Amino acid sequence: MDQTNQPDCGEQLDEAGSRENVPQNGTSETVKCPEPQKPEVTRDLKRLAGPLTGQTVKRKKKLFLYGNYDRYYGYRNNREAPKEDVRLPVFMEQRAFIEGKRMLDIGCNNGSLTLLIAEHCRPASVVGIDIDRNLIGAARNNLAVRQKACDSEALQNVQFRHINYVYADEELLECEKPQYDVIFCLSVTKWIQLNFGDAGVKLAFRRAYRQLHPGGRFVLEPQPWDSYKHRKKLSPEILANFRAIQFRPDAFREYLLGDEVGFREVMELKIPSGGAGSKGFRRPIYVFQK
Ligand SMILES: C[S@@+](CC[C@H](N)C(=O)[O-])C[C@H]1O[C@@H](n2cnc3c(N)ncnc32)[C@H](O)[C@@H]1O
């Protein structure tokens, strides 16, 4: 297995990422923002000497700078059955706050978990968004496949969009109106923080709050602080952001409940268990209520 291409379960070593296919640094396809920095997609690579010619061949290595792994669920879940997800039973127990509701999934990757939630917890509508265009393409394909396979009404109101959830300009928050009842943000905050700093993750929290209707819920699965350091050398920008971080995950709860955001209460779900996936992914999940 290529060690460099594994997602973060907090225990693994290094990973790769790409700034290709990333929407402009900001909000959605509709907002014009400056061009993002060009990706460093081909990092120093293994040099393979040609046996006869002495030629040096550079092998491309894909860098997943946003946690935009293209085989995420193969690693996170059971490799033989990557469509299983240990978090699903936990969400099914809380089905009451999902069923019949308008749902947003921030950082949906290829949509595997989003679609499982749609099928099993029956929200009225689902929007999955991701910063990586290719993953959104994969999510749309997965949706089409599932729609054919299960012929379920549950998947009729599901859509996937290519969006960077972090606004380039804080003032855009003012335009944000309540439109969802439940917003999932699972294993995304580390990537937002490594790329957009403390200000980026705070902006994302405030945006989620504004997008929720009164009584709506924000479902947050933060990555632990220890896992950040494994990713700090992915790029010079990420290293600089990592060094500047002061707002650590153990402070998220207080911030979300405080005056700057304003959720009124939080509940901790039980830590997912069982399944054959990596134990490093068993993380606490919090539900904040507006
Ligand atoms: C580690 S994966 C988690 C996937 C999924 N939420 C889960 O828990 O199964 C993180 C995902 O967040 C996406 N992501 C990172 N930063 C983002 C941003 N600023 N806006 C939208 N998506 C983002 C990545 O592309 C990636 O697919």
Ligand as a Chemical Component Dictionary entry (heavy atoms), coordinates in Angstrom:
data_LIG
# 
_chem_comp.id                   LIG 
_chem_comp.type                 NON-POLYMER 
_chem_comp.pdbx_formal_charge   0 
_chem_comp.three_letter_code    LIG 
# 
loop_
_chem_comp_atom.comp_id 
_chem_comp_atom.atom_id 
_chem_comp_atom.alt_atom_id 
_chem_comp_atom.type_symbol 
_chem_comp_atom.charge 
_chem_comp_atom.model_Cartn_x 
_chem_comp_atom.model_Cartn_y 
_chem_comp_atom.model_Cartn_z 
_chem_comp_atom.pdbx_ordinal 
LIG C1  C1  C 0  -11.263 13.637 5.487  1  
LIG S1  S1  S 1  -12.539 13.917 4.331  2  
LIG C2  C2  C 0  -14.040 13.597 5.249  3  
LIG C3  C3  C 0  -15.191 13.157 4.370  4  
LIG C4  C4  C 0  -16.545 12.997 5.057  5  
LIG N1  N1  N 0  -17.009 14.226 5.626  6  
LIG C5  C5  C 0  -16.509 11.920 6.106  7  
LIG O1  O1  O 0  -16.290 12.210 7.281  8  
LIG O2  O2  O -1 -16.704 10.759 5.737  9  
LIG C6  C6  C 0  -12.549 15.699 4.269  10 
LIG C7  C7  C 0  -13.329 16.222 3.098  11 
LIG O3  O3  O 0  -13.529 17.630 3.259  12 
LIG C8  C8  C 0  -13.328 18.280 2.017  13 
LIG N2  N2  N 0  -12.965 19.679 2.302  14 
LIG C9  C9  C 0  -11.830 20.143 2.878  15 
LIG N3  N3  N 0  -11.858 21.483 2.977  16 
LIG C10 C10 C 0  -13.048 21.889 2.468  17 
LIG C11 C11 C 0  -13.651 23.170 2.272  18 
LIG N4  N4  N 0  -13.038 24.302 2.632  19 
LIG N5  N5  N 0  -14.893 23.233 1.706  20 
LIG C12 C12 C 0  -15.516 22.094 1.314  21 
LIG N6  N6  N 0  -14.980 20.849 1.457  22 
LIG C13 C13 C 0  -13.766 20.738 2.031  23 
LIG C14 C14 C 0  -12.227 17.452 1.363  24 
LIG O4  O4  O 0  -12.145 17.620 -0.022 25 
LIG C15 C15 C 0  -12.606 16.027 1.782  26 
LIG O5  O5  O 0  -13.437 15.396 0.847  27 
# 
loop_
_chem_comp_bond.comp_id 
_chem_comp_bond.atom_id_1 
_chem_comp_bond.atom_id_2 
_chem_comp_bond.value_order 
_chem_comp_bond.pdbx_ordinal 
LIG C1  S1  SING 1  
LIG S1  C2  SING 2  
LIG S1  C6  SING 3  
LIG C2  C3  SING 4  
LIG C3  C4  SING 5  
LIG C4  N1  SING 6  
LIG C4  C5  SING 7  
LIG C5  O1  DOUB 8  
LIG C5  O2  SING 9  
LIG C6  C7  SING 10 
LIG C7  O3  SING 11 
LIG C7  C15 SING 12 
LIG O3  C8  SING 13 
LIG C8  N2  SING 14 
LIG C8  C14 SING 15 
LIG N2  C9  SING 16 
LIG N2  C13 SING 17 
LIG C9  N3  DOUB 18 
LIG N3  C10 SING 19 
LIG C10 C11 SING 20 
LIG C10 C13 DOUB 21 
LIG C11 N4  SING 22 
LIG C11 N5  DOUB 23 
LIG N5  C12 SING 24 
LIG C12 N6  DOUB 25 
LIG N6  C13 SING 26 
LIG C14 O4  SING 27 
LIG C14 C15 SING 28 
LIG C15 O5  SING 29 
# 
